[in-house]
């Protein structure tokens, strides 16, 4: 149950990141990268809150970050 709830919250955070990028479409790519790191760290903190294990939290955070970045690149390629 913790994995599912953590996954839903992390997906919602990535939706928020997409909204922030949409609202600040004139920003430089450096600032978008800083936001990506900040949102990834926030997701890591969410993972730690649910798992109390830094390794599991890091693994799920890296997984959902990779899924988001790959999904975004696939959507933008069309």
Secondary structure, 3 states (H helix, E strand, C coil): CHHHHHHHHHHHHHHHHHHHHHHCCCCCHHHHHHHHHHHHHHHHHHHHHHHCCHHHHHHHHHHHHHHHHHHHHHHHHC
